[in-house]
Amino acid sequence: MRPEPRHRALALRTRLFTAMLVPLLAIAVLLGLAGATLIADVVRRTNDRVLGGALGAIAETVEVERGEVTLDLPAAAFGMLENSERDNVYYRVAVGERLLTGYADLPAPAVGTVEIDTPGFRFATYRGQKIRIAEVRRALPRIDKPVIVQVAETLDGRASLQRRLMIALLVGEIVLVGMAMLLIRPALAWSLRPLARLRSAVEARDTRATPDLSPLQAGLLPAELRPLSDAFDHLLARLDTATAGVRRFTADASHQMRTPLAVLKVQVALARRGDVRALGEIADAADRLERLVTQLLALARAEEAGTSPPVERVDLREVAIAAINRRIHDAIEAGVEVQLDAPDADVIIAGHRTLLFEIVSNLLDNAIRYIGTGSSITVTIVGGDASASIAVADDGPGIGDGDLRRLGERFLRLSTSAGREGSGLGLAIVRSAAQRLGAQLQFTNTKPGLRVTLRFADLADPAAQVPIPPTQ
């Protein structure tokens, strides 16, 4: 089956550029709408002020002479309204329903809607054109009817001014957005430079023949990239630990398996010549080789890097009985007595059963091999509300005080183990497994004999207690 095509993700630069440009365009649109509204209001107010000035100049000339309303139209009033668009100007002065002067068909207002001496403004349609009308009511002495003064103009000048301001606003926004687009790209390049350094530091590792798992040297990084760099360094450290374990396992295996394989080759050669005893030697060498490989794998599991093993409910008594049953045949053949000293009740701890079993099994195997015929081994379990421990003690020849501090080293062969088979990995497995469990391992020279005690965290201390999940 062909792998499904992977969708190509947008480049980070493109994503950032889009994320910055889209809000900028949205803001420009909002500013344009707000600017258009403001421009329309400013144009209306400015032209209304001029139109109102012309209306006031005409209204001031309305007087009463000999009981009649008179009017002297000032030329300056209409000069105010002149503009380059040559808007048409209309006026009307009426006393009640009677036209005094002006355009008779100019839309007249309802008298009640016009305030005395306070100009009012409204839009209307006159002769097929939109116009703006300014109007005021005058109350003259000895004149019963209201005097309405109106001045109107077409809107071409207003539209032209509004159009010019809108074009200026649009050009300004286009220039602003264009400059922002030109400046965003170099700004993004400068901002992403630490990421490029980080990428270069990672890519530089591919050019080396030997894998370099040391921390990255990418210089000063922004706060957003430091967690990524730290996570990558942590991954490199874990990978370095894992590969170091593989290298150590390979070196140990090649070093320790060389002798059994050499013995096998010699015995095979003797067997080919007809030596019957060589078959027994071959079987013994194969057993030793199998045991060595088993212990090397157990040590690798105990030293396995990564997360801690999953916590589970473990009964120390059950683990001890299982380990004794596994080694009881070897104890009988060696003439060694194995005893269990444990409370009748279960002793439950939070741990990992496989690692605990490896610890107890290797301690028993070590004791059986080295204490000699007629000796005894006691597995003691102590449990309570506050603490728990398991110990394996023997009454064999023991070891010297100088060797006590070296117990747990890989491939350690003490003077007391001379002449006995072994790889020197048993106590190394015990130490590594105890470290993974977070337990305290103690070696005690009991003279005679050796006592190895595994103590667990104070179960009464909530800070030290590991939560125990319920039994399934």
C-alpha positions in Angstrom: 0.0 0.0 0.0 1.2 3.5 -0.8 1.5 5.8 2.1 -1.2 8.5 2.2 0.1 11.8 1.0 0.8 14.2 3.7 -0.7 17.6 3.5 2.0 20.3 3.3 1.7 22.7 6.2 2.1 26.4 5.7 5.5 27.8 6.4 5.9 29.5 9.8 6.9 32.7 8.1 3.7 32.6 6.0 1.5 31.8 9.0 3.0 34.7 11.0 2.7 37.1 8.0 -0.9 36.1 7.5 -1.7 36.3 11.2 -0.3 39.9 11.3 -1.7 41.1 7.9 -5.3 39.9 8.3 -5.8 41.9 11.6 -4.1 44.9 10.0 -6.4 44.8 7.0 -9.4 44.4 9.3 -8.3 47.4 11.4 -7.8 49.4 8.2 -11.4 48.6 7.0 -12.8 49.6 10.4 -10.7 52.8 10.4 -12.0 53.4 6.8 -15.6 53.1 7.9 -15.1 55.2 10.9 -13.2 57.8 8.8 -15.9 57.9 6.2 -18.5 58.5 8.8 -16.4 61.3 10.4 -15.7 62.9 7.0 -19.4 62.9 6.1 -20.2 64.5 9.5 -17.4 67.1 9.2 -18.4 68.1 5.6 -22.1 68.4 6.6 -21.2 70.6 9.7 -18.8 72.8 7.8 -21.1 73.5 4.9 -24.1 73.9 7.2 -22.2 76.6 9.1 -21.6 78.5 5.8 -25.2 78.0 4.8 -26.4 79.1 8.2 -24.2 82.2 7.9 -25.8 83.1 4.6 -29.3 82.5 6.2 -28.4 84.8 9.1 -27.2 87.6 6.8 -30.5 87.5 4.9 -32.7 87.2 8.0 -31.1 90.2 9.6 -32.2 92.4 6.8 -35.9 91.6 7.3 -37.6 94.6 8.9 -40.9 96.3 9.3 -41.5 99.7 7.8 -44.9 101.4 7.9 -46.5 98.1 8.8 -45.0 96.3 5.9 -42.3 93.7 5.9 -39.2 94.8 3.9 -36.1 93.0 2.8 -32.7 94.1 1.5 -30.9 91.1 0.0 -27.1 91.4 0.7 -24.9 90.3 -2.2 -22.3 89.0 0.4 -24.8 86.4 1.6 -24.9 84.7 -1.7 -21.1 85.2 -2.2 -20.6 82.9 0.8 -22.1 80.0 -1.0 -20.1 80.3 -4.2 -17.8 77.3 -4.9 -15.9 75.7 -7.7 -18.7 73.2 -8.4 -21.1 76.1 -9.0 -23.9 74.8 -6.8 -27.3 76.3 -7.4 -28.5 78.6 -4.6 -32.2 79.1 -3.9 -33.9 81.3 -1.3 -37.5 82.1 -0.2 -38.9 84.7 2.2 -42.6 84.4 3.1 -44.9 86.1 5.5 -47.3 83.4 6.5 -48.6 81.9 3.2 -47.6 85.0 1.2 -44.4 84.9 -0.7 -42.3 88.0 -0.1 -39.4 87.2 -2.5 -37.6 84.2 -3.9 -38.6 80.9 -5.3 -42.2 80.2 -4.7 -42.0 76.4 -5.2 -39.1 75.9 -2.8 -40.3 73.3 -0.3 -41.9 75.2 2.6 -41.7 73.8 6.1 -44.5 73.3 8.6 -44.5 76.5 10.7 -44.6 74.6 13.9 -41.3 72.7 13.1 -39.2 75.9 12.7 -37.9 77.6 15.8 -37.8 81.4 16.3 -34.4 82.9 15.6 -32.8 79.4 15.6 -31.7 78.0 12.2 -32.8 74.5 11.3 -31.4 72.3 8.5 -32.9 69.6 6.4 -32.5 67.7 3.2 -35.0 67.9 0.4 -35.5 67.4 -3.3 -36.0 70.4 -5.6 -36.3 70.3 -9.4 -34.9 66.8 -9.4 -31.9 67.6 -7.3 -31.0 66.9 -3.7 -30.7 70.1 -1.8 -29.8 71.2 1.7 -32.2 73.9 3.2 -31.4 76.2 6.1 -34.5 78.0 7.5 -35.4 80.2 10.4 -38.6 81.9 11.7 -38.6 85.6 12.6 -41.1 87.2 14.9 -41.5 90.9 13.9 -43.4 93.5 15.8 -46.9 94.4 14.6 -46.8 91.4 12.3 -49.2 88.7 13.3 -48.0 86.1 10.8 -44.6 84.3 11.1 -41.9 85.3 8.7 -40.0 82.2 7.3 -36.6 82.8 5.7 -35.1 79.9 3.7 -31.8 79.5 1.9 -30.9 76.3 0.0 -28.1 74.9 -2.1 -27.4 71.8 -4.2 -25.0 69.2 -2.9 -22.3 69.0 -5.6 -19.8 70.9 -3.6 -20.3 68.8 -0.5 -20.1 65.6 -2.5 -16.9 66.8 -4.2 -15.3 67.7 -0.9 -16.3 64.5 0.7 -15.0 62.5 -2.3 -11.6 64.2 -2.1 -11.3 63.5 1.6 -12.3 59.9 1.1 -9.7 59.5 -1.6 -7.1 61.0 0.7 -8.1 58.6 3.5 -8.1 55.6 1.2 -4.6 56.5 -0.3 -3.3 57.0 3.3 -4.6 53.6 4.4 -3.1 51.9 1.2 0.2 53.6 1.9 0.1 52.6 5.5 -0.8 48.9 4.8 1.8 48.8 2.0 4.6 50.1 4.2 3.5 47.7 7.0 3.7 44.8 4.5 7.2 45.9 3.4 8.3 46.2 7.0 6.7 43.0 8.3 8.9 40.8 6.1 12.3 42.0 7.4 10.8 42.1 10.9 9.8 38.4 10.6 13.2 37.5 9.2 14.8 39.1 12.2 12.4 37.5 14.7 12.9 34.0 13.2 16.7 34.3 13.2 17.0 32.4 16.5 14.9 29.6 15.1 17.2 29.4 12.1 20.2 29.2 14.5 18.4 26.4 16.3 17.8 24.6 13.1 21.4 25.1 12.0 22.6 23.7 15.3 20.5 20.6 14.8 21.5 20.1 11.2 25.2 20.5 12.1 24.9 17.2 14.0 24.2 15.3 10.7 27.6 16.2 9.2 29.5 14.3 11.9 30.5 10.7 11.6 30.1 10.0 15.3 26.7 11.0 16.7 27.0 14.1 18.9 24.4 13.9 21.7 25.7 16.8 23.7 23.4 19.8 24.4 22.7 22.1 21.5 24.8 25.3 21.2 22.4 27.7 19.6 23.3 30.8 21.5 20.8 33.0 23.3 17.2 32.0 22.5 13.9 33.8 23.1 11.7 32.6 25.9 9.4 30.9 23.4 12.2 28.7 22.0 13.9 27.8 25.2 11.4 25.1 26.1 11.9 23.6 22.7 15.6 23.6 23.0 15.5 22.3 26.6 13.1 19.5 25.5 15.5 18.6 22.6 18.5 18.6 25.0 16.5 16.4 27.3 15.8 14.0 24.5 19.5 14.0 23.5 20.4 13.2 27.1 17.9 10.3 27.3 19.2 9.0 23.9 22.8 9.3 25.1 21.9 7.3 28.2 20.1 4.7 26.1 23.0 4.4 23.6 25.5 4.3 26.4 23.6 1.4 27.9 23.6 -0.4 24.6 27.4 0.2 24.2 28.0 -0.9 27.7 25.9 -4.1 27.2 27.7 -4.8 23.9 31.1 -4.3 25.6 30.2 -6.4 28.6 28.8 -9.2 26.4 31.8 -9.3 24.1 34.2 -9.3 27.1 32.4 -11.8 29.2 31.3 -14.2 26.4 34.8 -14.5 25.0 36.0 -17.0 27.6 33.0 -19.4 27.4 33.1 -19.3 23.6 36.8 -20.1 23.6 36.1 -23.0 26.0 33.3 -24.2 23.7 35.6 -24.1 20.7 38.3 -26.2 22.5 35.8 -28.8 23.7 34.2 -29.0 20.3 37.6 -29.7 18.8 38.2 -32.4 21.5 34.8 -33.9 20.8 35.6 -34.2 17.1 38.7 -36.2 18.0 36.5 -38.6 20.0 37.0 -37.4 23.6 33.7 -38.4 25.3 34.4 -36.1 28.3 34.3 -33.1 26.0 30.5 -33.4 25.6 30.0 -32.8 29.3 32.3 -29.8 29.2 30.4 -28.5 26.3 27.1 -28.8 28.2 28.7 -27.0 31.2 30.1 -24.2 29.0 26.7 -23.8 27.4 25.0 -23.6 30.8 27.5 -20.9 31.9 27.0 -19.0 28.7 23.2 -19.2 29.1 23.5 -17.9 32.6 25.8 -15.1 31.6 23.5 -13.9 28.8 20.5 -14.1 31.2 22.3 -12.0 33.8 23.4 -9.5 31.2 19.8 -9.1 30.0 18.6 -8.8 33.6 21.2 -6.1 34.2 20.2 -4.3 31.1 16.6 -4.3 32.2 17.5 -3.1 35.6 19.5 -0.2 34.2 17.0 0.6 31.5 16.8 4.4 31.0 13.5 6.3 30.6 10.4 6.5 32.8 10.1 4.6 36.0 8.4 1.3 36.0 4.6 1.4 36.6 3.7 1.3 40.3 1.7 -1.6 41.4 0.6 -3.4 44.6 3.3 -5.9 45.5 3.2 -8.4 48.4 6.7 -8.9 49.7 5.8 -12.3 51.2 4.5 -13.5 47.8 7.6 -12.3 46.0 9.9 -14.0 48.6 8.1 -17.3 48.3 8.2 -17.2 44.5 12.0 -16.4 44.5 12.6 -19.2 47.0 10.7 -21.7 44.9 12.7 -20.7 41.9 16.1 -21.3 43.7 15.1 -24.2 46.0 16.5 -26.8 43.6 19.8 -25.1 43.4 19.9 -24.8 47.2 19.2 -28.6 47.6 22.0 -29.5 45.2 24.4 -27.2 47.0 23.4 -28.5 50.5 22.1 -25.1 51.6 19.0 -24.6 53.8 16.7 -21.7 53.0 14.3 -20.3 55.6 11.5 -17.6 55.4 10.9 -15.4 58.4 7.8 -13.3 57.6 4.6 -12.2 59.2 1.4 -14.2 58.5 -0.3 -11.2 57.0 0.5 -9.8 53.6 3.1 -7.0 53.5 1.9 -4.7 50.7 4.2 -2.0 49.2 4.1 0.2 46.2 6.7 -1.1 43.8 7.3 -3.2 40.7 7.0 -7.0 41.1 9.5 -8.0 38.4 12.3 -5.9 39.7 11.7 -7.0 43.3 11.7 -10.7 42.1 15.0 -10.1 40.3 16.5 -8.6 43.5 15.5 -11.4 45.8 16.3 -14.2 43.2 19.8 -12.8 42.6 20.5 -12.4 46.3 19.5 -16.1 46.9 21.5 -17.2 43.9 24.6 -15.3 45.1 24.3 -16.8 48.6 23.7 -20.3 47.4 26.8 -20.2 45.2 29.3 -18.8 47.7 28.4 -19.8 51.3 29.2 -23.5 51.0 27.6 -26.8 51.9 25.9 -27.0 55.3 25.2 -23.3 55.5 21.8 -21.6 55.7 20.0 -18.6 54.2 17.2 -16.7 55.9 14.8 -14.4 54.1 13.4 -11.9 56.6 10.4 -9.6 55.9 9.5 -6.8 58.3 6.3 -4.9 57.7 4.3 -2.3 59.5 2.2 0.8 59.1 5.2 3.1 58.7 7.9 1.0 56.9 8.7 -2.3 55.2 11.9 -4.2 54.4 13.1 -7.5 53.1 16.6 -8.9 53.9 18.6 -12.0 52.7 21.2 -13.2 55.3 23.5 -16.1 55.3 26.0 -17.7 57.8 28.7 -18.3 55.2 32.3 -17.2 55.3 31.3 -13.6 54.6 33.6 -11.0 53.0 36.3 -8.6 54.2 35.5 -5.1 55.4 37.5 -3.7 52.5 35.4 -5.6 49.9 32.1 -4.5 51.6 32.3 -1.0 50.0 32.8 -2.5 46.5 29.8 -4.7 46.5 27.5 -4.0 43.5 30.3 -3.2 41.1 29.9 -4.8 37.7 31.9 -8.0 37.2 33.4 -7.8 40.7 35.0 -11.1 41.7 36.1 -11.2 45.4 38.9 -13.3 46.9 36.3 -15.4 48.7 34.7 -16.4 45.3 37.9 -17.9 43.8 37.3 -21.3 42.3 33.5 -20.8 42.1 31.5 -20.1 38.9 30.0 -16.7 38.4 30.0 -13.6 36.3 30.1 -10.9 39.0 26.8 -9.4 37.9 24.4 -10.6 40.6 24.8 -7.8 43.1 25.2 -5.2 40.2 21.7 -6.3 39.1 20.5 -5.9 42.7 21.9 -2.4 43.0 20.5 -1.2 39.7 17.1 -2.6 40.4 17.0 -1.1 43.8 17.9 2.4 42.4 15.0 2.1 39.9 12.6 1.3 42.7 13.9 4.2 44.9 14.6 1.7 47.7 17.6 1.9 50.1 20.1 -1.0 49.7 22.4 -1.9 52.7 25.1 -4.5 52.9 26.1 -5.6 56.5 29.0 -7.9 57.4 27.6 -10.1 60.1 30.8 -12.1 60.7 30.2 -14.8 59.8 28.0 -14.2 56.8 26.5 -11.3 54.9 23.2 -9.6 55.3 21.6 -7.6 52.4 18.6 -5.4 53.3 16.2 -3.6 51.0 14.3 -0.8 52.8 11.4 1.0 51.3 10.2 4.6 51.8 8.5 5.6 55.0 5.0 4.6 54.2 3.7 7.0 57.0 5.1 10.0 55.2 2.7 11.2 52.5 5.6 13.0 50.7 7.6 9.8 50.5 4.7 7.3 49.9 4.1 6.2 46.4 0.3 5.9 45.6 -0.8 2.3 45.3 -3.4 1.7 42.7 -6.3 -0.6 43.6 -6.0 -4.2 42.7 -7.8 -5.1 39.5 
